[in-house]
Amino acid sequence: MAEFLFVLHTDDNEKAARCFQFSRIAHEKGHGVNIFLVDDGVHWAVKGKDGSQKTITGDCPADYLPYLEENGICTGVCTPCAKGRDLDEAAFLGNMQLDTGGNLIDMAATAQVFNF
C-alpha cells in the first residue's frame, strides 16, 4: 500500500473538509496516512473547534475528524505555528501533537504529498 501525507495550511473550512475526507478515504483503503498542520491549519488541532459549517458539497470537517481521532491517524502540528498562535498541546485532539519541520520533511521524502 502507499504512504500519503496530507498537509493543511489554512483554517478554511472547505480545504479542511477535503484534507480530512481524503485522509479518511486513504486510511479506509489500507494506505499509510499522516497529516501535518501548518500556518493557520493548526487551529484544527484544538478540541471543540466548530467544524460543523457545511461545504458546498454538504459535508464538513466534523464529518471526518472523529474518525481520524478514533483511528489514531498521526497528525503533527507545527510547533512554531502553534506557539505563535498561543495554542497549547493540552487542548489538542488526542491524535494530534506538536511536531517539527524536520519530521515533516522526513515524512514527505517517502510519501505522496497532498497540500490543502
DALIN-V781126 format. One record per residue. N is the residue number from 0. PHI is phi in whole degrees, -180 to 180 (* if undefined). Layout:
BEGIN
n:phi
N:PHI
N:PHI
END
This chain:
BEGIN
n:phi
0:*
1:-88
2:-110
3:-123
4:-124
5:-108
6:-112
7:-113
8:-114
9:-136
10:-89
11:-62
12:-61
13:-68
14:-66
15:-65
16:-59
17:-66
18:-58
19:-72
20:-63
21:-67
22:-62
23:-64
24:-59
25:-60
26:-65
27:-62
28:-84
29:92
30:-81
31:-76
32:-134
33:-131
34:-123
35:-136
36:-103
37:-130
38:48
39:-71
40:-63
41:-63
42:-62
43:-72
44:-77
45:-79
46:-58
47:84
48:-63
49:-74
50:-111
51:-93
52:-67
53:-73
54:-87
55:-61
56:-90
57:92
58:-105
59:-154
60:-55
61:-65
62:-72
63:-116
64:-58
65:-60
66:-60
67:-62
68:-69
69:-61
70:-96
71:62
72:-67
73:-61
74:-127
75:-86
76:-120
77:-52
78:-60
79:-66
80:-66
81:-70
82:-62
83:-65
84:-107
85:56
86:-95
87:-107
88:-57
89:-62
90:-94
91:-82
92:-59
93:-61
94:-96
95:-117
96:-146
97:-60
98:-148
99:-116
100:-62
101:-61
102:-68
103:-57
104:-64
105:-61
106:-65
107:-64
108:-67
109:-123
110:-132
111:-84
112:-107
113:-118
114:-111
115:-127
END
